[in-house]
Amino acid sequence: MDLLVRESPDEISRRVIERGSQFRRQAKGFALGSGNSIPDYVPVESYLAMIDGAKEIRRRELRQP
């Protein structure tokens, strides 16, 4: 949750892509979340950056032969 509040959307997306890709290679998957809710104080742009990062991981995997 701290990441979604303190970091820029670009940094959030970058970290999701970096760590999510690593976890997918090691464990054949991963679950992405912010905890059990998205509080009102989380910027919408930050939440969307988290989702966009996960979508980018999938796009990259689909492009690989």
mmCIF file of the N, C-alpha and C atoms, coordinates in Angstrom:
data_MODEL
# 
_entry.id   MODEL 
# 
loop_
_atom_site.group_PDB 
_atom_site.id 
_atom_site.type_symbol 
_atom_site.label_atom_id 
_atom_site.label_alt_id 
_atom_site.label_comp_id 
_atom_site.label_asym_id 
_atom_site.label_entity_id 
_atom_site.label_seq_id 
_atom_site.pdbx_PDB_ins_code 
_atom_site.Cartn_x 
_atom_site.Cartn_y 
_atom_site.Cartn_z 
_atom_site.occupancy 
_atom_site.B_iso_or_equiv 
_atom_site.pdbx_formal_charge 
_atom_site.auth_seq_id 
_atom_site.auth_comp_id 
_atom_site.auth_asym_id 
_atom_site.auth_atom_id 
_atom_site.pdbx_PDB_model_num 
ATOM 1   N N  . MET A 1 1  ? 0.826  -1.180  0.000   1.00 0.00 ? 1  MET A N  1 
ATOM 2   C CA . MET A 1 1  ? 0.000  0.000   0.000   1.00 0.00 ? 1  MET A CA 1 
ATOM 3   C C  . MET A 1 1  ? 0.873  1.249   0.000   1.00 0.00 ? 1  MET A C  1 
ATOM 4   N N  . ASP A 1 2  ? 1.943  1.214   0.751   1.00 0.00 ? 2  ASP A N  1 
ATOM 5   C CA . ASP A 1 2  ? 2.828  2.368   0.845   1.00 0.00 ? 2  ASP A CA 1 
ATOM 6   C C  . ASP A 1 2  ? 3.325  2.790   -0.539  1.00 0.00 ? 2  ASP A C  1 
ATOM 7   N N  . LEU A 1 3  ? 3.650  1.825   -1.370  1.00 0.00 ? 3  LEU A N  1 
ATOM 8   C CA . LEU A 1 3  ? 4.129  2.111   -2.727  1.00 0.00 ? 3  LEU A CA 1 
ATOM 9   C C  . LEU A 1 3  ? 3.090  2.917   -3.501  1.00 0.00 ? 3  LEU A C  1 
ATOM 10  N N  . LEU A 1 4  ? 1.831  2.551   -3.401  1.00 0.00 ? 4  LEU A N  1 
ATOM 11  C CA . LEU A 1 4  ? 0.774  3.231   -4.152  1.00 0.00 ? 4  LEU A CA 1 
ATOM 12  C C  . LEU A 1 4  ? 0.559  4.669   -3.695  1.00 0.00 ? 4  LEU A C  1 
ATOM 13  N N  . VAL A 1 5  ? 0.906  4.960   -2.467  1.00 0.00 ? 5  VAL A N  1 
ATOM 14  C CA . VAL A 1 5  ? 0.693  6.301   -1.928  1.00 0.00 ? 5  VAL A CA 1 
ATOM 15  C C  . VAL A 1 5  ? 1.916  7.191   -2.132  1.00 0.00 ? 5  VAL A C  1 
ATOM 16  N N  . ARG A 1 6  ? 3.100  6.626   -2.014  1.00 0.00 ? 6  ARG A N  1 
ATOM 17  C CA . ARG A 1 6  ? 4.312  7.446   -1.990  1.00 0.00 ? 6  ARG A CA 1 
ATOM 18  C C  . ARG A 1 6  ? 5.038  7.577   -3.329  1.00 0.00 ? 6  ARG A C  1 
ATOM 19  N N  . GLU A 1 7  ? 4.844  6.634   -4.236  1.00 0.00 ? 7  GLU A N  1 
ATOM 20  C CA . GLU A 1 7  ? 5.616  6.647   -5.475  1.00 0.00 ? 7  GLU A CA 1 
ATOM 21  C C  . GLU A 1 7  ? 4.807  7.209   -6.642  1.00 0.00 ? 7  GLU A C  1 
ATOM 22  N N  . SER A 1 8  ? 5.523  7.633   -7.672  1.00 0.00 ? 8  SER A N  1 
ATOM 23  C CA . SER A 1 8  ? 4.868  8.147   -8.876  1.00 0.00 ? 8  SER A CA 1 
ATOM 24  C C  . SER A 1 8  ? 4.267  6.977   -9.661  1.00 0.00 ? 8  SER A C  1 
ATOM 25  N N  . PRO A 1 9  ? 3.273  7.245   -10.493 1.00 0.00 ? 9  PRO A N  1 
ATOM 26  C CA . PRO A 1 9  ? 2.711  6.178   -11.330 1.00 0.00 ? 9  PRO A CA 1 
ATOM 27  C C  . PRO A 1 9  ? 3.770  5.478   -12.186 1.00 0.00 ? 9  PRO A C  1 
ATOM 28  N N  . ASP A 1 10 ? 4.720  6.210   -12.722 1.00 0.00 ? 10 ASP A N  1 
ATOM 29  C CA . ASP A 1 10 ? 5.782  5.586   -13.522 1.00 0.00 ? 10 ASP A CA 1 
ATOM 30  C C  . ASP A 1 10 ? 6.609  4.611   -12.696 1.00 0.00 ? 10 ASP A C  1 
ATOM 31  N N  . GLU A 1 11 ? 6.944  5.004   -11.480 1.00 0.00 ? 11 GLU A N  1 
ATOM 32  C CA . GLU A 1 11 ? 7.729  4.136   -10.603 1.00 0.00 ? 11 GLU A CA 1 
ATOM 33  C C  . GLU A 1 11 ? 6.920  2.914   -10.191 1.00 0.00 ? 11 GLU A C  1 
ATOM 34  N N  . ILE A 1 12 ? 5.657  3.088   -9.920  1.00 0.00 ? 12 ILE A N  1 
ATOM 35  C CA . ILE A 1 12 ? 4.802  1.962   -9.554  1.00 0.00 ? 12 ILE A CA 1 
ATOM 36  C C  . ILE A 1 12 ? 4.755  0.955   -10.687 1.00 0.00 ? 12 ILE A C  1 
ATOM 37  N N  . SER A 1 13 ? 4.489  1.423   -11.880 1.00 0.00 ? 13 SER A N  1 
ATOM 38  C CA . SER A 1 13 ? 4.424  0.531   -13.043 1.00 0.00 ? 13 SER A CA 1 
ATOM 39  C C  . SER A 1 13 ? 5.756  -0.180  -13.251 1.00 0.00 ? 13 SER A C  1 
ATOM 40  N N  . ARG A 1 14 ? 6.853  0.547   -13.158 1.00 0.00 ? 14 ARG A N  1 
ATOM 41  C CA . ARG A 1 14 ? 8.181  -0.040  -13.343 1.00 0.00 ? 14 ARG A CA 1 
ATOM 42  C C  . ARG A 1 14 ? 8.434  -1.153  -12.331 1.00 0.00 ? 14 ARG A C  1 
ATOM 43  N N  . ARG A 1 15 ? 8.107  -0.903  -11.084 1.00 0.00 ? 15 ARG A N  1 
ATOM 44  C CA . ARG A 1 15 ? 8.365  -1.900  -10.042 1.00 0.00 ? 15 ARG A CA 1 
ATOM 45  C C  . ARG A 1 15 ? 7.455  -3.118  -10.179 1.00 0.00 ? 15 ARG A C  1 
ATOM 46  N N  . VAL A 1 16 ? 6.212  -2.894  -10.566 1.00 0.00 ? 16 VAL A N  1 
ATOM 47  C CA . VAL A 1 16 ? 5.310  -4.031  -10.796 1.00 0.00 ? 16 VAL A CA 1 
ATOM 48  C C  . VAL A 1 16 ? 5.854  -4.902  -11.924 1.00 0.00 ? 16 VAL A C  1 
ATOM 49  N N  . ILE A 1 17 ? 6.283  -4.276  -13.011 1.00 0.00 ? 17 ILE A N  1 
ATOM 50  C CA . ILE A 1 17 ? 6.818  -5.034  -14.143 1.00 0.00 ? 17 ILE A CA 1 
ATOM 51  C C  . ILE A 1 17 ? 8.083  -5.789  -13.733 1.00 0.00 ? 17 ILE A C  1 
ATOM 52  N N  . GLU A 1 18 ? 8.982  -5.106  -13.052 1.00 0.00 ? 18 GLU A N  1 
ATOM 53  C CA . GLU A 1 18 ? 10.248 -5.726  -12.651 1.00 0.00 ? 18 GLU A CA 1 
ATOM 54  C C  . GLU A 1 18 ? 10.020 -6.904  -11.709 1.00 0.00 ? 18 GLU A C  1 
ATOM 55  N N  . ARG A 1 19 ? 9.312  -6.662  -10.632 1.00 0.00 ? 19 ARG A N  1 
ATOM 56  C CA . ARG A 1 19 ? 9.130  -7.714  -9.628  1.00 0.00 ? 19 ARG A CA 1 
ATOM 57  C C  . ARG A 1 19 ? 8.139  -8.781  -10.084 1.00 0.00 ? 19 ARG A C  1 
ATOM 58  N N  . GLY A 1 20 ? 7.091  -8.365  -10.761 1.00 0.00 ? 20 GLY A N  1 
ATOM 59  C CA . GLY A 1 20 ? 6.113  -9.332  -11.248 1.00 0.00 ? 20 GLY A CA 1 
ATOM 60  C C  . GLY A 1 20 ? 6.712  -10.284 -12.254 1.00 0.00 ? 20 GLY A C  1 
ATOM 61  N N  . SER A 1 21 ? 7.544  -9.765  -13.149 1.00 0.00 ? 21 SER A N  1 
ATOM 62  C CA . SER A 1 21 ? 8.210  -10.626 -14.133 1.00 0.00 ? 21 SER A CA 1 
ATOM 63  C C  . SER A 1 21 ? 9.129  -11.621 -13.437 1.00 0.00 ? 21 SER A C  1 
ATOM 64  N N  . GLN A 1 22 ? 9.827  -11.154 -12.435 1.00 0.00 ? 22 GLN A N  1 
ATOM 65  C CA . GLN A 1 22 ? 10.727 -12.027 -11.676 1.00 0.00 ? 22 GLN A CA 1 
ATOM 66  C C  . GLN A 1 22 ? 9.933  -13.135 -10.977 1.00 0.00 ? 22 GLN A C  1 
ATOM 67  N N  . PHE A 1 23 ? 8.846  -12.780 -10.320 1.00 0.00 ? 23 PHE A N  1 
ATOM 68  C CA . PHE A 1 23 ? 8.041  -13.777 -9.609  1.00 0.00 ? 23 PHE A CA 1 
ATOM 69  C C  . PHE A 1 23 ? 7.430  -14.783 -10.579 1.00 0.00 ? 23 PHE A C  1 
ATOM 70  N N  . ARG A 1 24 ? 6.987  -14.329 -11.738 1.00 0.00 ? 24 ARG A N  1 
ATOM 71  C CA . ARG A 1 24 ? 6.389  -15.241 -12.724 1.00 0.00 ? 24 ARG A CA 1 
ATOM 72  C C  . ARG A 1 24 ? 7.416  -16.251 -13.211 1.00 0.00 ? 24 ARG A C  1 
ATOM 73  N N  . ARG A 1 25 ? 8.652  -15.830 -13.408 1.00 0.00 ? 25 ARG A N  1 
ATOM 74  C CA . ARG A 1 25 ? 9.701  -16.765 -13.835 1.00 0.00 ? 25 ARG A CA 1 
ATOM 75  C C  . ARG A 1 25 ? 10.000 -17.789 -12.741 1.00 0.00 ? 25 ARG A C  1 
ATOM 76  N N  . GLN A 1 26 ? 10.062 -17.337 -11.511 1.00 0.00 ? 26 GLN A N  1 
ATOM 77  C CA . GLN A 1 26 ? 10.442 -18.215 -10.406 1.00 0.00 ? 26 GLN A CA 1 
ATOM 78  C C  . GLN A 1 26 ? 9.310  -19.141 -9.967  1.00 0.00 ? 26 GLN A C  1 
ATOM 79  N N  . ALA A 1 27 ? 8.098  -18.635 -9.930  1.00 0.00 ? 27 ALA A N  1 
ATOM 80  C CA . ALA A 1 27 ? 6.995  -19.401 -9.356  1.00 0.00 ? 27 ALA A CA 1 
ATOM 81  C C  . ALA A 1 27 ? 5.913  -19.758 -10.370 1.00 0.00 ? 27 ALA A C  1 
ATOM 82  N N  . LYS A 1 28 ? 6.123  -19.419 -11.625 1.00 0.00 ? 28 LYS A N  1 
ATOM 83  C CA . LYS A 1 28 ? 5.144  -19.674 -12.687 1.00 0.00 ? 28 LYS A CA 1 
ATOM 84  C C  . LYS A 1 28 ? 3.849  -18.894 -12.476 1.00 0.00 ? 28 LYS A C  1 
ATOM 85  N N  . GLY A 1 29 ? 3.939  -17.784 -11.780 1.00 0.00 ? 29 GLY A N  1 
ATOM 86  C CA . GLY A 1 29 ? 2.760  -16.941 -11.575 1.00 0.00 ? 29 GLY A CA 1 
ATOM 87  C C  . GLY A 1 29 ? 2.931  -16.057 -10.358 1.00 0.00 ? 29 GLY A C  1 
ATOM 88  N N  . PHE A 1 30 ? 1.968  -15.203 -10.142 1.00 0.00 ? 30 PHE A N  1 
ATOM 89  C CA . PHE A 1 30 ? 1.968  -14.354 -8.964  1.00 0.00 ? 30 PHE A CA 1 
ATOM 90  C C  . PHE A 1 30 ? 0.590  -13.733 -8.817  1.00 0.00 ? 30 PHE A C  1 
ATOM 91  N N  . ALA A 1 31 ? 0.295  -13.262 -7.631  1.00 0.00 ? 31 ALA A N  1 
ATOM 92  C CA . ALA A 1 31 ? -0.951 -12.543 -7.366  1.00 0.00 ? 31 ALA A CA 1 
ATOM 93  C C  . ALA A 1 31 ? -0.584 -11.098 -7.071  1.00 0.00 ? 31 ALA A C  1 
ATOM 94  N N  . LEU A 1 32 ? -1.270 -10.190 -7.690  1.00 0.00 ? 32 LEU A N  1 
ATOM 95  C CA . LEU A 1 32 ? -1.002 -8.770  -7.506  1.00 0.00 ? 32 LEU A CA 1 
ATOM 96  C C  . LEU A 1 32 ? -2.134 -8.151  -6.719  1.00 0.00 ? 32 LEU A C  1 
ATOM 97  N N  . GLY A 1 33 ? -1.797 -7.368  -5.726  1.00 0.00 ? 33 GLY A N  1 
ATOM 98  C CA . GLY A 1 33 ? -2.829 -6.703  -4.939  1.00 0.00 ? 33 GLY A CA 1 
ATOM 99  C C  . GLY A 1 33 ? -2.242 -5.624  -4.059  1.00 0.00 ? 33 GLY A C  1 
ATOM 100 N N  . SER A 1 34 ? -3.108 -4.906  -3.432  1.00 0.00 ? 34 SER A N  1 
ATOM 101 C CA . SER A 1 34 ? -2.680 -3.821  -2.554  1.00 0.00 ? 34 SER A CA 1 
ATOM 102 C C  . SER A 1 34 ? -3.003 -4.123  -1.098  1.00 0.00 ? 34 SER A C  1 
ATOM 103 N N  . GLY A 1 35 ? -3.499 -5.270  -0.835  1.00 0.00 ? 35 GLY A N  1 
ATOM 104 C CA . GLY A 1 35 ? -4.003 -5.621  0.483   1.00 0.00 ? 35 GLY A CA 1 
ATOM 105 C C  . GLY A 1 35 ? -5.446 -6.056  0.297   1.00 0.00 ? 35 GLY A C  1 
ATOM 106 N N  . ASN A 1 36 ? -6.288 -5.713  1.230   1.00 0.00 ? 36 ASN A N  1 
ATOM 107 C CA . ASN A 1 36 ? -7.674 -6.151  1.097   1.00 0.00 ? 36 ASN A CA 1 
ATOM 108 C C  . ASN A 1 36 ? -8.632 -5.048  0.647   1.00 0.00 ? 36 ASN A C  1 
ATOM 109 N N  . SER A 1 37 ? -8.099 -3.860  0.347   1.00 0.00 ? 37 SER A N  1 
ATOM 110 C CA . SER A 1 37 ? -8.953 -2.770  -0.139  1.00 0.00 ? 37 SER A CA 1 
ATOM 111 C C  . SER A 1 37 ? -8.089 -1.679  -0.767  1.00 0.00 ? 37 SER A C  1 
ATOM 112 N N  . ILE A 1 38 ? -8.739 -0.762  -1.453  1.00 0.00 ? 38 ILE A N  1 
ATOM 113 C CA . ILE A 1 38 ? -8.070 0.431   -1.979  1.00 0.00 ? 38 ILE A CA 1 
ATOM 114 C C  . ILE A 1 38 ? -8.694 1.623   -1.259  1.00 0.00 ? 38 ILE A C  1 
ATOM 115 N N  . PRO A 1 39 ? -8.010 2.178   -0.264  1.00 0.00 ? 39 PRO A N  1 
ATOM 116 C CA . PRO A 1 39 ? -8.576 3.309   0.483   1.00 0.00 ? 39 PRO A CA 1 
ATOM 117 C C  . PRO A 1 39 ? -8.717 4.568   -0.380  1.00 0.00 ? 39 PRO A C  1 
ATOM 118 N N  . ASP A 1 40 ? -9.532 5.470   0.071   1.00 0.00 ? 40 ASP A N  1 
ATOM 119 C CA . ASP A 1 40 ? -9.786 6.718   -0.653  1.00 0.00 ? 40 ASP A CA 1 
ATOM 120 C C  . ASP A 1 40 ? -8.538 7.558   -0.866  1.00 0.00 ? 40 ASP A C  1 
ATOM 121 N N  . TYR A 1 41 ? -7.552 7.408   0.004   1.00 0.00 ? 41 TYR A N  1 
ATOM 122 C CA . TYR A 1 41 ? -6.362 8.257   -0.110  1.00 0.00 ? 41 TYR A CA 1 
ATOM 123 C C  . TYR A 1 41 ? -5.348 7.763   -1.147  1.00 0.00 ? 41 TYR A C  1 
ATOM 124 N N  . VAL A 1 42 ? -5.588 6.597   -1.748  1.00 0.00 ? 42 VAL A N  1 
ATOM 125 C CA . VAL A 1 42 ? -4.714 6.112   -2.824  1.00 0.00 ? 42 VAL A CA 1 
ATOM 126 C C  . VAL A 1 42 ? -5.110 6.836   -4.105  1.00 0.00 ? 42 VAL A C  1 
ATOM 127 N N  . PRO A 1 43 ? -4.170 7.534   -4.744  1.00 0.00 ? 43 PRO A N  1 
ATOM 128 C CA . PRO A 1 43 ? -4.503 8.213   -5.997  1.00 0.00 ? 43 PRO A CA 1 
ATOM 129 C C  . PRO A 1 43 ? -4.937 7.215   -7.074  1.00 0.00 ? 43 PRO A C  1 
ATOM 130 N N  . VAL A 1 44 ? -5.970 7.573   -7.793  1.00 0.00 ? 44 VAL A N  1 
ATOM 131 C CA . VAL A 1 44 ? -6.480 6.710   -8.855  1.00 0.00 ? 44 VAL A CA 1 
ATOM 132 C C  . VAL A 1 44 ? -5.374 6.387   -9.851  1.00 0.00 ? 44 VAL A C  1 
ATOM 133 N N  . GLU A 1 45 ? -4.552 7.373   -10.175 1.00 0.00 ? 45 GLU A N  1 
ATOM 134 C CA . GLU A 1 45 ? -3.463 7.165   -11.131 1.00 0.00 ? 45 GLU A CA 1 
ATOM 135 C C  . GLU A 1 45 ? -2.492 6.101   -10.640 1.00 0.00 ? 45 GLU A C  1 
ATOM 136 N N  . SER A 1 46 ? -2.278 6.034   -9.350  1.00 0.00 ? 46 SER A N  1 
ATOM 137 C CA . SER A 1 46 ? -1.371 5.036   -8.785  1.00 0.00 ? 46 SER A CA 1 
ATOM 138 C C  . SER A 1 46 ? -1.947 3.630   -8.902  1.00 0.00 ? 46 SER A C  1 
ATOM 139 N N  . TYR A 1 47 ? -3.231 3.506   -8.594  1.00 0.00 ? 47 TYR A N  1 
ATOM 140 C CA . TYR A 1 47 ? -3.882 2.211   -8.717  1.00 0.00 ? 47 TYR A CA 1 
ATOM 141 C C  . TYR A 1 47 ? -3.856 1.741   -10.175 1.00 0.00 ? 47 TYR A C  1 
ATOM 142 N N  . LEU A 1 48 ? -4.174 2.636   -11.087 1.00 0.00 ? 48 LEU A N  1 
ATOM 143 C CA . LEU A 1 48 ? -4.176 2.287   -12.503 1.00 0.00 ? 48 LEU A CA 1 
ATOM 144 C C  . LEU A 1 48 ? -2.776 1.927   -12.996 1.00 0.00 ? 48 LEU A C  1 
ATOM 145 N N  . ALA A 1 49 ? -1.747 2.571   -12.450 1.00 0.00 ? 49 ALA A N  1 
ATOM 146 C CA . ALA A 1 49 ? -0.367 2.235   -12.815 1.00 0.00 ? 49 ALA A CA 1 
ATOM 147 C C  . ALA A 1 49 ? -0.033 0.809   -12.392 1.00 0.00 ? 49 ALA A C  1 
ATOM 148 N N  . MET A 1 50 ? -0.542 0.380   -11.240 1.00 0.00 ? 50 MET A N  1 
ATOM 149 C CA . MET A 1 50 ? -0.334 -0.993  -10.790 1.00 0.00 ? 50 MET A CA 1 
ATOM 150 C C  . MET A 1 50 ? -0.984 -1.964  -11.773 1.00 0.00 ? 50 MET A C  1 
ATOM 151 N N  . ILE A 1 51 ? -2.202 -1.684  -12.172 1.00 0.00 ? 51 ILE A N  1 
ATOM 152 C CA . ILE A 1 51 ? -2.916 -2.539  -13.114 1.00 0.00 ? 51 ILE A CA 1 
ATOM 153 C C  . ILE A 1 51 ? -2.214 -2.540  -14.476 1.00 0.00 ? 51 ILE A C  1 
ATOM 154 N N  . ASP A 1 52 ? -1.793 -1.364  -14.940 1.00 0.00 ? 52 ASP A N  1 
ATOM 155 C CA . ASP A 1 52 ? -1.100 -1.262  -16.232 1.00 0.00 ? 52 ASP A CA 1 
ATOM 156 C C  . ASP A 1 52 ? 0.207  -2.059  -16.224 1.00 0.00 ? 52 ASP A C  1 
ATOM 157 N N  . GLY A 1 53 ? 0.910  -2.050  -15.089 1.00 0.00 ? 53 GLY A N  1 
ATOM 158 C CA . GLY A 1 53 ? 2.140  -2.834  -14.984 1.00 0.00 ? 53 GLY A CA 1 
ATOM 159 C C  . GLY A 1 53 ? 1.873  -4.317  -15.169 1.00 0.00 ? 53 GLY A C  1 
ATOM 160 N N  . ALA A 1 54 ? 0.811  -4.811  -14.559 1.00 0.00 ? 54 ALA A N  1 
ATOM 161 C CA . ALA A 1 54 ? 0.450  -6.226  -14.707 1.00 0.00 ? 54 ALA A CA 1 
ATOM 162 C C  . ALA A 1 54 ? 0.064  -6.535  -16.150 1.00 0.00 ? 54 ALA A C  1 
ATOM 163 N N  . LYS A 1 55 ? -0.665 -5.642  -16.784 1.00 0.00 ? 55 LYS A N  1 
ATOM 164 C CA . LYS A 1 55 ? -1.043 -5.845  -18.190 1.00 0.00 ? 55 LYS A CA 1 
ATOM 165 C C  . LYS A 1 55 ? 0.194  -5.863  -19.096 1.00 0.00 ? 55 LYS A C  1 
ATOM 166 N N  . GLU A 1 56 ? 1.171  -5.038  -18.778 1.00 0.00 ? 56 GLU A N  1 
ATOM 167 C CA . GLU A 1 56 ? 2.397  -4.999  -19.573 1.00 0.00 ? 56 GLU A CA 1 
ATOM 168 C C  . GLU A 1 56 ? 3.166  -6.311  -19.460 1.00 0.00 ? 56 GLU A C  1 
ATOM 169 N N  . ILE A 1 57 ? 3.188  -6.909  -18.290 1.00 0.00 ? 57 ILE A N  1 
ATOM 170 C CA . ILE A 1 57 ? 3.837  -8.212  -18.131 1.00 0.00 ? 57 ILE A CA 1 
ATOM 171 C C  . ILE A 1 57 ? 3.187  -9.211  -19.080 1.00 0.00 ? 57 ILE A C  1 
ATOM 172 N N  . ARG A 1 58 ? 1.876  -9.225  -19.109 1.00 0.00 ? 58 ARG A N  1 
ATOM 173 C CA . ARG A 1 58 ? 1.153  -10.160 -19.974 1.00 0.00 ? 58 ARG A CA 1 
ATOM 174 C C  . ARG A 1 58 ? 1.445  -9.872  -21.455 1.00 0.00 ? 58 ARG A C  1 
ATOM 175 N N  . ARG A 1 59 ? 1.449  -8.600  -21.837 1.00 0.00 ? 59 ARG A N  1 
ATOM 176 C CA . ARG A 1 59 ? 1.743  -8.252  -23.239 1.00 0.00 ? 59 ARG A CA 1 
ATOM 177 C C  . ARG A 1 59 ? 3.126  -8.748  -23.639 1.00 0.00 ? 59 ARG A C  1 
ATOM 178 N N  . ARG A 1 60 ? 4.093  -8.555  -22.758 1.00 0.00 ? 60 ARG A N  1 
ATOM 179 C CA . ARG A 1 60 ? 5.468  -9.002  -23.059 1.00 0.00 ? 60 ARG A CA 1 
ATOM 180 C C  . ARG A 1 60 ? 5.541  -10.505 -23.208 1.00 0.00 ? 60 ARG A C  1 
ATOM 181 N N  . GLU A 1 61 ? 4.823  -11.222 -22.372 1.00 0.00 ? 61 GLU A N  1 
ATOM 182 C CA . GLU A 1 61 ? 4.837  -12.684 -22.449 1.00 0.00 ? 61 GLU A CA 1 
ATOM 183 C C  . GLU A 1 61 ? 4.182  -13.169 -23.732 1.00 0.00 ? 61 GLU A C  1 
ATOM 184 N N  . LEU A 1 62 ? 3.135  -12.509 -24.159 1.00 0.00 ? 62 LEU A N  1 
ATOM 185 C CA . LEU A 1 62 ? 2.438  -12.927 -25.380 1.00 0.00 ? 62 LEU A CA 1 
ATOM 186 C C  . LEU A 1 62 ? 3.277  -12.666 -26.618 1.00 0.00 ? 62 LEU A C  1 
ATOM 187 N N  . ARG A 1 63 ? 4.183  -11.688 -26.569 1.00 0.00 ? 63 ARG A N  1 
ATOM 188 C CA . ARG A 1 63 ? 5.055  -11.367 -27.713 1.00 0.00 ? 63 ARG A CA 1 
ATOM 189 C C  . ARG A 1 63 ? 6.215  -12.328 -27.835 1.00 0.00 ? 63 ARG A C  1 
ATOM 190 N N  . GLN A 1 64 ? 6.539  -13.026 -26.746 1.00 0.00 ? 64 GLN A N  1 
ATOM 191 C CA . GLN A 1 64 ? 7.688  -13.935 -26.781 1.00 0.00 ? 64 GLN A CA 1 
ATOM 192 C C  . GLN A 1 64 ? 7.335  -15.178 -27.578 1.00 0.00 ? 64 GLN A C  1 
ATOM 193 N N  . PRO A 1 65 ? 8.315  -15.686 -28.353 1.00 0.00 ? 65 PRO A N  1 
ATOM 194 C CA . PRO A 1 65 ? 8.063  -16.908 -29.149 1.00 0.00 ? 65 PRO A CA 1 
ATOM 195 C C  . PRO A 1 65 ? 7.948  -18.148 -28.294 1.00 0.00 ? 65 PRO A C  1 
# 
